Amino acid sequence: MVAHLPGDAGLGQYGAMSPKADLVRYYRWLRRYGLNDSHSGNASVRDGATVWVTPTGACADILEEGDLVACGLGRAPSEGASLDAALHLMAYAENPELGAVLHSHGPYSVALTLDGSDFSPLDFEGQYYFPRVPVIAIPFENYLADSPRRVAAALAQHKVCVVRGHGVYAGGSCLNLAYKWTCSLELSAKTAYLARTGGVCDP
């Protein structure tokens, strides 16, 4: 069952709202459930030829629909959009089936991939959804220049990827799926962490 925020009654099977309202809602959930802090991460949703992107410096706790920035597919990011807006736009260009991209900082997902190795979940669900999660190493000073191309290429082949030491990027045909992959990866990473610290398996 999908949790609802106040005022979400009667929204259908997946709580579908307008693309902008849905984007705000899912971005708040990333914060609410510990996948981002108040001002981290970013998100986008495709609405025809328009991509709505969270603004740079967005605070999930107070973000409103009117704060979202409209960007055009095949164009440079609009002023005020997240610094990752170019990455989002390239991801849609590389994979026309994508309808949403979420960027989060799940602590277990980040911690278990700090060695730069691709992550292979230990749990059944994780293996079913993504037997291998690619981990991309990008030097800090090259991030803005290199991340759009490299992350977009990964999301064209995988549901989710991790930029080493930075965070998770998940793509889906809709926000619900991108959110599902984000949450599933974090739970798989937490499960793997608990298994390793408990001596159930080797690091």
SVG drawing of the C-alpha trace seen along z (x, -y; Angstrom):
<svg xmlns="http://www.w3.org/2000/svg" viewBox="-12 -31 51 48">
<polyline fill="none" stroke="black" stroke-width="0.4" points="0.0,0.0 1.3,-3.5 1.4,-5.9 -0.5,-9.1 0.2,-12.7 -2.8,-14.7 -5.1,-15.6 -4.2,-12.7 -7.5,-10.8 -9.1,-9.6 -6.0,-9.6 -6.4,-6.2 -4.3,-3.0 -0.9,-4.7 -2.0,-8.0 -1.6,-9.6 -1.7,-13.4 -0.5,-15.9 3.2,-15.3 4.3,-18.4 2.3,-17.5 3.6,-13.9 7.2,-15.1 6.9,-17.2 5.3,-14.3 8.0,-11.7 10.8,-14.2 9.3,-14.8 9.2,-11.0 12.9,-10.7 13.5,-13.1 10.8,-11.7 12.1,-8.1 15.8,-8.9 17.0,-8.7 17.9,-12.4 18.6,-15.1 16.6,-18.3 18.4,-19.8 20.1,-16.9 19.2,-15.0 17.1,-16.1 14.3,-14.7 12.6,-15.1 9.5,-13.9 8.8,-14.1 5.6,-15.7 5.4,-15.6 8.3,-17.7 8.8,-19.3 10.9,-18.0 10.0,-19.4 13.1,-19.5 13.6,-20.4 15.4,-23.7 18.9,-24.1 19.1,-24.2 15.6,-22.8 14.4,-22.0 12.2,-18.9 10.3,-20.0 8.9,-23.1 9.1,-22.5 5.9,-23.5 4.8,-22.9 5.5,-26.5 9.2,-26.0 9.8,-23.4 11.7,-24.4 10.5,-23.6 13.3,-22.3 12.9,-21.4 14.0,-18.1 17.0,-18.5 17.7,-22.0 20.1,-23.4 18.8,-23.3 16.8,-26.3 18.1,-28.8 17.4,-27.8 17.2,-24.1 19.2,-21.6 22.9,-21.4 22.0,-17.8 19.5,-19.1 21.8,-18.3 22.2,-14.8 18.4,-14.3 17.9,-15.7 20.6,-13.5 19.1,-10.4 15.7,-11.1 17.5,-11.6 19.4,-8.3 16.3,-6.3 13.0,-7.5 11.1,-5.1 12.2,-7.0 9.5,-9.0 11.2,-10.0 14.6,-10.1 15.3,-10.3 18.6,-11.2 19.1,-10.2 21.7,-9.7 20.6,-6.5 23.3,-5.9 23.6,-2.1 23.7,-2.3 26.4,-4.9 28.4,-3.2 28.5,0.2 29.8,-1.1 32.6,-3.3 35.1,-0.8 34.0,-1.5 33.0,2.1 29.6,2.8 27.0,3.9 25.4,7.3 22.5,7.7 22.5,10.7 18.7,10.8 16.2,12.5 14.3,9.3 17.4,7.4 18.8,10.1 15.5,10.3 15.3,6.6 18.9,5.8 21.5,8.6 24.2,6.0 24.2,2.3 26.9,0.4 29.0,-2.0 30.6,-4.9 33.7,-6.6 33.8,-10.3 36.5,-12.6 34.8,-15.5 36.4,-18.2 35.0,-16.4 31.5,-15.7 29.5,-18.3 31.3,-17.7 31.3,-13.9 28.2,-12.8 25.5,-13.5 27.1,-11.3 28.1,-8.5 25.0,-8.3 22.7,-8.6 24.6,-5.7 24.1,-3.6 20.4,-4.3 19.9,-3.4 21.0,0.2 20.1,0.4 17.2,-0.6 19.6,-2.2 23.2,-3.1 25.5,-4.7 28.0,-7.4 30.7,-6.4 30.6,-8.5 27.8,-10.6 24.5,-8.8 21.9,-6.8 20.3,-7.6 17.1,-5.6 15.0,-5.8 11.6,-4.4 8.7,-4.9 7.0,-6.7 7.9,-8.2 6.4,-5.2 8.9,-2.9 11.9,-5.1 11.0,-5.4 10.5,-1.6 14.0,-1.0 15.5,-3.6 13.9,-2.1 14.6,1.5 18.3,0.8 18.6,-0.9 16.9,2.1 19.2,4.5 22.2,2.5 21.0,2.4 20.4,6.2 23.9,6.8 25.4,4.5 23.7,6.3 24.7,9.7 28.3,8.6 28.5,7.0 26.8,10.0 29.3,12.3 26.8,14.1 28.9,13.5 32.3,12.1 32.7,8.4"/>
</svg>
